[in-house]
Amino acid sequence: MEILGKNLKIALAALLVLLLACPAWARVSGQCSNCHTMHNSQDNSMMAEDGPNTELLVTDCVGCHSSTSAGESVSAIGAPIVYNTSAPTFGNKYKDGPNQGLAGGNFYWVEHVNDNRGHNVMLDNPDDVLAEAPTYYHVACGTGSCHENLNMVYTGGSKPEFHGRQGCVKCHMYETGAQTHLYPGSWHHIPQNAGAGKERYAGKYYDAAQGGWVMNWYRHLAAPHTSNRQSGVWALEDPDWELTVAVTDHNDYREVELSNPGRPLSSGTLGGFCSGCHMSFCTNAESTEYHRHPAFGVAIPDSGEYADAFGPAHAYDPLVPVGQPSITSTQPPKETVILGEDRITCITCHRAHGSPYPDMLRWNYDEMKSGAGDGEGCFKCHTQKDGI
């Protein structure tokens, strides 16, 4: 599915707000016709102008997950909003800065401010900053690959069955072609809270070989290259997608030290998943020094300036999330950062969709000034450089 043009996205978002009357939280509900059209025709007009779409959908990812209201975080059908046509007024923030939307941030800043504010998934917005992902691995992927960029349609590579993918579905695999055992097309109709002990997983899929309903990968983040069941992201999901956050109210993420940095997609971690496009970031360690900041998988030391990381109590901070080596479906949100065990991951510093700051950072890098005694952002870990 191609990402819709700007005007059509706005019109569809407005239509959803006006017509849908079945509010829900944490799952999609309501009339089937809210999302699907049988023949892509109603009242002598096409329902989806660029359709017909797969699975009879009336719109695409952004169309369902967008809003013309700055304050709407969840649509009437229960879809979390990742694109507001004006700056979002919900979600947590860095100091007195703007609200940043839900856990992954918001595409508003990419579409309306600058392409350097996040991932550009818009087909009608040629990227003004980067033609390809930073550290994109040319040798393995080639030109036209899914991993090269998000705003362009996938046309090359060795997976012709995935040709035509563009935008959101290059990362969020709502289905994976031949590997439908990973993602049945009806995933988004499965109640998120179905089944005891799985309340914080994103969803489930049915697999008779594994005994029925089993846990799905976090937010559809899985690699279509392989049927390996460890090629998806393991994480725990906050029921309101971090609309509200606290030390006891947030997502939890898995992160481990990668044993095979050249092929990390099997790690089941967000860092390993991100390296599918940003592969060279996973080969950044050279014994005792770094030539660039560790992208993921590096444990926060329990010594030196890091001994005071996250304050004396090492309280978990949703604005600076860290990964943990293991997670279980029944665990409560992580309240304490365990030094020497918990690890830096890509989203420790970045929003996955977009943020108000360059390089999709969670905080304003220009305000990171040594000795200021601020205790925020970079200084959550680098405490001595902050003068505290």
Number of C-alpha atoms within 10 A of each C-alpha: 19 24 23 21 15 15 9 15 24 19 13 22 24 16 14 20 17 10 10 15 15 14 15 15 16 20 19 21 21 15 12 11 12 19 18 18 20 14 10 18 14 10 6 7 9 15 20 20 14 16 16 19 17 12 12 16 22 25 27 21 19 25 23 25 20 29 30 20 17 16 16 19 26 22 23 23 24 19 21 25 24 24 31 26 20 15 22 27 17 18 19 22 17 15 12 6 12 17 19 27 34 24 26 17 28 30 31 26 29 25 24 12 13 17 22 20 25 26 26 28 25 23 18 15 15 14 22 10 11 12 13 19 15 14 14 21 20 14 7 10 17 15 17 17 25 28 24 23 25 26 25 25 20 23 17 16 16 12 13 10 10 18 16 17 21 23 25 22 22 24 22 16 19 21 19 22 15 12 14 14 16 27 22 17 16 11 19 19 12 16 15 20 17 13 11 8 12 19 18 22 25 26 26 25 21 18 14 10 6 8 8 11 14 15 16 22 25 23 19 21 23 32 23 21 12 13 15 14 13 16 22 26 26 27 27 26 24 21 20 18 21 21 19 17 19 14 13 15 22 27 22 23 26 24 31 24 18 20 10 12 17 14 14 21 27 19 23 24 30 26 30 30 23 23 24 22 24 20 25 16 22 23 14 16 15 8 6 5 9 10 8 10 11 17 23 27 26 19 22 19 18 14 11 11 16 19 19 20 25 23 17 8 11 16 16 22 23 22 22 20 21 27 28 23 15 13 17 14 15 13 13 15 18 21 17 15 22 20 18 14 16 22 25 25 28 23 24 21 20 23 27 19 24 30 30 29 23 20 18 25 21 25 25 18 13 8 12 17 14 15 14 13 14 18 21 20 22 21 25 19 22 21 24 19 17 20 14 15
